[in-house]
Amino acid sequence: MANQQRGNSAYGLDKQLADKALAKYDKQSEEEAKDWIEALTSHSIGDDFGLGLKSGVVLCDLANALDPSLKLKPTSSTMPFKQMENISA
């Protein structure tokens, strides 16, 4: 999968594992989760579900919507270490 992120094709066992994971992926469940998250947070995730959640801002807002006592304050920085702080909060 790391090869696919760099634009290279996966070969051999890597390709088999990537194909197997892709076959299990349920696009309908993704859409349902996306709609639910957007309804609770008023954020638009966009077409790429993973990319929409990557920064952690939407996830922090979702956690705050589910449990207001958390009072998480997400950082909307594009720096990877700041995004990781949002996700690990």
TORLUM-125441 format. One record per atom (N, C-alpha, C): z, y, x; residue in three letters. Coordinates in pm, whole numbers, plus 50000, padded with zeros to 5 digits. Layout:
N
ZYXALA;...
This chain:
89
500004988150081MET;500005000050000MET;500005012650086MET;500645011950201ALA;500635023450291ALA;499215026650333ALA;498405016350351ASN;497015018550388ASN;496245025750278ASN;496555022550153GLN;495855028950042GLN;496195043650033GLN;497415047350068GLN;497805061350062GLN;497045069550164GLN;496675063450275ARG;495915070450378ARG;494425070250350ARG;494025063850243GLY;492615063350209GLY;491915050950261GLY;492625042450335ASN;492025030150386ASN;492175019150282ASN;491265009550286SER;491364998150197SER;492324987950255SER;493064981250166ALA;493964970650210ALA;493154957750222ALA;493584949350314TYR;492894936650336TYR;493894925250334TYR;493404913250310GLY;494214901350319GLY;495394901450224GLY;496564898150278LEU;497774897050197LEU;498154910550136LEU;497964921450210ASP;498274934750155ASP;497454937350029ASP;496184933950033LYS;495324936049917LYS;495754927149801LYS;496094914649830GLN;496544905549724GLN;497814910849657GLN;498754915649737LEU;499994920849682LEU;499754933649601LEU;498884942249651ALA;498554954549579ALA;497874951349446ALA;496954941749447ASP;496254937749325ASP;497224931649225ASP;498174923649274LYS;499164917249186LYS;500054927849122LYS;500494937649200ALA;501324948449146ALA;500554956649043ALA;499294959349072LEU;498464967048980LEU;498234959548849LEU;498084946448857ALA;497864938348737ALA;499094938648645ALA;500274940048702LYS;501514940348624LYS;501794954048564LYS;501144964348616TYR;501434978048573TYR;500964980248430TYR;501854985248347ASP;501554987348206ASP;501345002248178ASP;500115006048162LYS;499755020148140LYS;500355025448009LYS;500475016947908GLN;501045021247781GLN;502525024747797GLN;503255016647873SER;504665019647899SER;504815032647977SER;503895034948070GLU;503905047548145GLU;503735059348051GLU;502785058447958GLU;502535069247862GLU;503755071747775GLU;504405060847729GLU;505595062247646GLU;506725069047724GLU;506925064847847ALA;507965070847931ALA;507645085447958ALA;506385088347986LYS;505955102048013LYS;506205111047892LYS;505835106247773ASP;506045114047651ASP;507535116447626ASP;508355106247650TRP;509805107347629TRP;510405117547726TRP;510025116547853ILE;510545125947954ILE;510105140147922ILE;508845141947885GLU;508335155347853GLU;509045161147730GLU;509375152647632ALA;510065157347513ALA;511495161847545ALA;512155154747635LEU;513545158247669LEU;513645169947765LEU;512665171547853THR;512785181547960THR;511905193847940THR;510945193447852SER;509975204247832SER;509105206547956SER;509055196748046HIS;508165197348163HIS;506885189748130HIS;505775194248184SER;504535186848174SER;504355179048304SER;504305165948294ILE;504225157348412ILE;502805157048469ILE;501815158048385GLY;500435157648431GLY;499855143648424GLY;498675141948479ASP;497985129148471ASP;498545118648566ASP;499005122748683ASP;499535113348782ASP;501045112548767ASP;501515101748705PHE;502935100048674PHE;503805100748799PHE;503425093448902GLY;504205093349026GLY;504265106949092GLY;503135113549098LEU;503085126949159LEU;503895137049077LEU;503885135448946GLY;504645144448860GLY;506145143248877GLY;506605131448919LEU;508035129248939LEU;508465130449084LEU;507515131349174LYS;507785130649318LYS;508795140949368LYS;508715153149321SER;509595163749373SER;511035161849329SER;511265154349223GLY;512615152049175GLY;513115162549077GLY;512385173449060VAL;512815184048968VAL;512885178848825VAL;511845171848782VAL;511815166448646VAL;512925156148629VAL;513165148048732LEU;514215137948723LEU;515605144148712LEU;515855154848787CYS;517135162048776CYS;517295168048637CYS;516235174048586ASP;516305179848452ASP;516495169048346ASP;515895157448366LEU;516095146248274LEU;517545141648277LEU;518105140348396ALA;519515136248409ALA;520425146548341ALA;520135159348358ASN;520925169848292ASN;520785169248140ASN;519595165848091ALA;519385164647947ALA;520155152847890ALA;520215141947966LEU;520925130047919LEU;522445131547931LEU;522905138548035ASP;524335140548057ASP;524565154848107ASP;524775164348016PRO;524935178348056PRO;526115180948150PRO;527065172048156SER;528205174148246SER;527825172648393SER;526655167148422LEU;526215165448561LEU;525935178848628LEU;525315188048557LYS;524985201348608LYS;524255201048742LYS;523225192548751LEU;522425191648873LEU;521545204048885LEU;521395209049006LYS;520555220749032LYS;519415216649125LYS;518265213249068PRO;517145208849152PRO;516535220149233PRO;516025216649349THR;515315226049435THR;513825223849415THR;513075234349390SER;511635232749367SER;510835235149495SER;511395231249607SER;510725232549737SER;509685221549754SER;508675224249834THR;507655214049862THR;507985206249989THR;509085209650055MET;509465202550177MET;510015188750140MET;509505178250205PRO;509895164650168PRO;511405162150169PRO;512135167550266PHE;513565164750271PHE;514305171350154PHE;513815182550105LYS;514405188949988LYS;514095180849862LYS;512885175349855GLN;512525166949741GLN;513385154349739GLN;513655148749857MET;514515136849864MET;515935140149819MET;516405152149847GLU;517735156249801GLU;517775156549648GLU;516715161049584ASN;516655161049438ASN;516765146849383ASN;516065137749445ILE;516025124049396ILE;517335116849420ILE;518005120049530SER;519255113049561SER;520475119949500SER;520255131049429ALA;521385138649372ALA;522155130749269ALA;
